Amino acid sequence: MVMKSGRYIGVMSGTSLDGVDVVLAAISDKVVAQQASYSHPFPYELKQKILAVCQGQQTTLSAIGRLDYELGSLFAEAVQGLLTKTGLTTSDIIAVGCHGQTVWHEPDSHTPFTMQLGDNNRIAALTGMTTVGDFRRRDMAYGGQGAPLVPAFHFAVLGHPTERRIILNIGGIANITTLLPGSLVKGYDTGPGNMLMDSWVWCHQKKPYDKDGQWAREGVVNNSLLRQMLSDHYFSRPAPKSTGREYFNMSWLEAQLVNFPDILPVDVQATLAELTAVSVSQQIMLSGGCERLLVCGGGARNPQIMSRLSALLPGTEVCPTDKYGLSGDDMEALAFAWLAFRTMSGVSGNLPSVTGASTETILGAIYPVTNE
């Protein structure tokens, strides 16, 4: 098998809808070397259109088609922004790996499916670069959850022969990857990460997120509300499992608050931060614990959550992945650059021990271009 080593671009926009992360990496079978990164703004109007369809609201095929078009254009703009920043040209890049914007994820129904928007045909046409996308559905075709896919990358770049490590990504949803010597890699969504906190602070303070967890620190955790939230069946479900905004959203939170009509908004924020920290730490302990918890995603910059994780996991070093040479902000975009490399090389990208798929498989679809 000839591996298609060279420069790849990874594009990721997550459930937080706070921007489009784009990275440039030189990738071979042995090395993933990040060379540049760029964060492209997510237009407010487009964010509102996505929020208007991704929580089970009624919509139309026309609205979905327009979103697909607009997101494809946005992702192409983000790629061009990275090229401008680096001075590279399309001929310097083997392929773009684009995750797309998840608007619905339903892996556990009788007809399981997942939907990521952002027309890859449009990305290829506007950038002039081969594009790899639609990564999740092949895994689902083999009975998997289609998520999370990043644990395969975590294992490739952060696995250790003797040290018990767990990688925690805190984006809109939080997920863990267990890298325990002598055991199969496991990985799954633990529940809400930043998503509910971001929605709540926007509702009450019109801020996109709770910077440094400052508002949460001003509140008091309501333990009765916390226990009720943790009683949700998702937290006790065995892995493999995955979730998203279609489940953990403002409707879910409002239903939780029905029995707490007098609770202060700041105390809700404090309780949501504790929900993220406790639900993660419980799953880490159930996995047998670890020596190092390496944290990436926006939550790694939240001192409130990081300090609570340290307190809830005594004896475990809790630190950002940056300490080990991998940018926590760019981790997922890097992973999809790496998955594009795997697809272009004709090798599998999923881990059945993580997703529950019946077999390893090549992920994604390739949208080639012809360079004259």
N, C-alpha and C positions, 0 to 999 in steps of 0.2 A: 504494500500500500504506500503510495507516494503522498506524503503530507504536504499540503499547499501552504508552506511557511511564507510569512511576509507581513505586511501591514494590513490591519483590519480596523474598521470603525464600528463601535458599538453604540446603539441608541436605546435609551430607556426612559419611559415616562411612567411613573408608578401611580398607585392609588391615591397618593396625596395631591396629585395634579399641581405640584409646585414648580415645575419646570421640566425641560427636556435635557437629560444628561447625555453628553456625547463624549466618547473617549477614542483616542488613537492608541493602538498597541501593536508592537511587533511580536508576533506569535509563531512559535514552533512547537514541536511535540514536547519539548523540554522546558521552554521558557515563555512566560508572558510578561513582557516589559512595557509598562504604560509609558507613552511618550508625550501625550498632551491630553487636556480635557477642556471642555467648554460647556457652560450651562446656558441654554437658550430659554428666554422667557416664554411662559405659557399664557397666551392671551386670555384675559378675564372672560370675554364673551364666549370663547370656545370652551373654557372650563365650565361655565354655566350650562352650556348645551350638553356637555357630557354628564353633568350631575342631573340633568333633566331626564336622562334615559337609563342611567345605570343602577337605579334602585327599584326597578320593576314598574316604573311609570308607563303609561300608555304612550306609544310613539307610532311612527309610520316608517315604511320602507324608504320613503323619500328622505326623511330626516336622518336615517341611518346612512343612506348613501351619501348625503351631503357631509356628514361627519367624517366618513371614510375618506372622502376627497380632501376636506380641510386638514385632517390630521396628516395625511400623506404629504400635503404641501408643507405643513409645519415641520415634519421630520426632515424633509429635504432641505428646508431653510437651516435647520439646526446643523445638518451635516456640512452644508456650505459654509456656515459660520466657523466650524472647526477647521476646514480647509483654508479659509482666509486667515485664521489665526496662525496656522502652521506654515503657510506658504506652499503647501503641497498641492499636487494636481491629481485628477482622477486616475492617471496612469500609475500613481504611486500606491494605490490602494487595491488590494485583491477583492475585497467585498465589504459591504455594509451589513451588519447584523442588527435588525430592528425588531424589538419586542412587540411594538404596537401598544395601543392603549386599551386595556381591558375594560369592557363595558358590561360584561356578564360572564360569570363562571359558575357552571352547574354540573359538577362531576358526579354527583350522587343520584341523579334522577334515572328513570327508566331509559331515557334517551340522553345520555350525558353529552355535554358540549361546553365549549368555551368560545368567547368571541373577543378578539382583539381587532380594533379598527386602526386604519392608517394604511392607505392603499400602497402596497409595495411596488406595484407597477409604476405608480406615480413617482415614488422615490427614485427608482432606477432611471426613469425617463428624465427627471429634473436634475439629478446629480451626474448622470452618465456613468454610474457605477453599478456593477452587479450587486443585487440586494438579496439577502436571505431573511425570510420572515415566516410567520405562522408556525412557530416552534412547538406549540403546546399540543396541537390536535393529533399529531402522529402518536404521541405517547398515549393519549386518550383512546385512540383507535385500538391499542393493544390492552385496553382495560385499566390504564393508569389514570391518576388524578390530573395529569398534565401540569402538575405543580407540586412542590417547587422544583424548578429546574436548575437553580443556582448551586445546590449542594454538590453536583458533579464537579463544578468549577472549584468550589471550596476544597474539595478533596484533592484536586489536582495541584492547587497552589498553596494550601495551608495544612495539609495532612502531615502528621508527625509519627515516626515509627514507635515511639515509646510514651509520648505525653498525651494525656486525655484532654482533648480540646473540643469545645463546642463553639460554633460560629452562630452569632445572633444578629439577624438583620431586623432593624426596627424601621420599617417604612410605614406606609399607611396601615398595613398588616404586619405583624411580627412573625418571623419564622426562624427555626433553628436547624442547624446541621450538626449531627453528632459525629465527631471524628475520634473514635475510641479504638485504640490498637487491638487487633484481634477480633473486631466486630464489623459487621456490615455497616456501611454508611446509612444513617437514617436522617430524614429531614421532613419537616411539615410546618404548617402554619399553626402557631400557638393561639392566635386570636388577634384582637386589636393591637395595633402599635400606636401610631400617632393619629390615626384617622378620626376617632371619636373626639379626642382632645382638640384637634384642629377644627372640627365642625362646631364644637361647643364654644371655643373662644371666638370663632367668627360670629356666631349667633349673638354673643353677649358683648364683645368688644370690637367687632369688625376688624380683627387682626387675623392674618392667614395662619398663624401658629403661635403657640405660647413660648416666646423666645426664652431659652434657658430654663424653662419650667417655672418662670417667676410667679405667674398667677397661681399655679398649682401649689407652690410653696406657701402662698398666703392663706390657703384654705386648710380645712381639717377633714381628714378622711372619715366618711360615714361608713362605719363597719357593717351596719345592717344592709345598706345599699350594696356595698362591696360583696357581701355574702350572697345576696340575691343575684347579682350579676354573674358571679362565679358558678352559680347553680345552673346556668344555661347549659344545655346538653352538649354544645360544641366542645366545651372545655374537657369533658370527661370521655369524649369519643376517642377510640384508639386510632393511631396512625395506620395507614396513610390517610391524611386529610388535608384539605385546603379550603380557604374561604376568601371573602372579599367584601367590597362595598355593598354587594347585593344582599348581604346578610347583616353585617355589623354597620349600621347606618343610623341616621337620626331617628328613624321610626323605631328601631330597636331600642335606642336610648330613651326615647320618650315613653315607651312601654315600661321600661325599667323604673321610670320616675313617677309613675302613676300613684304609687303608694307613699311618695315622699313629696307632697305638695308644698311644704314649707322649707325645703332645703335651699340653702343659698347657692347661687350659681358658682361661686368660687369653691365651695365645698364639693360640688359635682366635679369640677376640674381636678381637684386634689384626689378625688376617688377614682377618676378615670386614669390618672397617672399611676395610682396604686394598682389598679386593675391590670394595666400593662405589665408592671413589674412583678406582681404576684403570679399572674397566669404564666409568664415566662419562667419564673423561678420554680414553680411547681413542676413544670414539664422537665426542666433540667434535673431536678432531684429525682423524678421518676425514671429518667434515663440512666441514673447511677451517678450523676454529678461529673465534675471535671476539674482539672487543675487550672485551666485557663478558659475564660469566656471572652472571646474576641468579638467585639461589637462593631457593626457597620450600619449604614443608613442614617437618616436624619436624627433618630433617637439617640445615637452615640454622642450627639452634641447637647443632649438634655441632661444637665447635671443632676436634676431631681431623680430621673429614672436611673441614671448610672449609680448614684449613691444608694438608692433603694436596692438595686440589684446586688451591690456589694454587701449591704446589710443582710439581705435575705439569703445570701450564699456565702456564709463564712468559710474561710479556707480556700476560696476560689479567687484567683486574680481576675478582675474585671477591667478590661482595657480595650481601646479602639484598635481595629485592625491596622490602622496607620502605623502603630508601633512595630508591626511586622512587615512593613513595606508595601501594604496594599491600601489605597485610599478608600476609606469607608463611604465617602460620598459617591465614588465612581464604581463601587464593587459590582453592582448589577449591570451597568452598561458594559463593564469589562467582561462580565460573564457572557453576555450575548455577542460580543466580539469573538470570544473564545468558542462559543457554540457555532457561530458562522464558520469559523476555521474548521471545526469538526465536520460540519455539513459539507463544506467545499472539498474536504479531504475524503469524504465518503465513509466516515466512521461515526459510530453511535455517540449520542450526546446525553441520553437519559440514564438514570440509575433506577432499575426496577425495585431495589430495596427501599428507595425513597418514595417513588410515585405509585408503586403497586402494579405497574405494567407487567405483562407476562413475558416480555423480552426486551433486551436492549435494541435500540433502533436509531437510525439516522433521523434527525429532527429537521423539520422545516421544509420550505419550498424555496427554490432558487429562481430568481428573476434576472436572467442574464441580459447584458447589453453587448452590442457589437461596436468595438472601437475601431474606427476607420484608420 
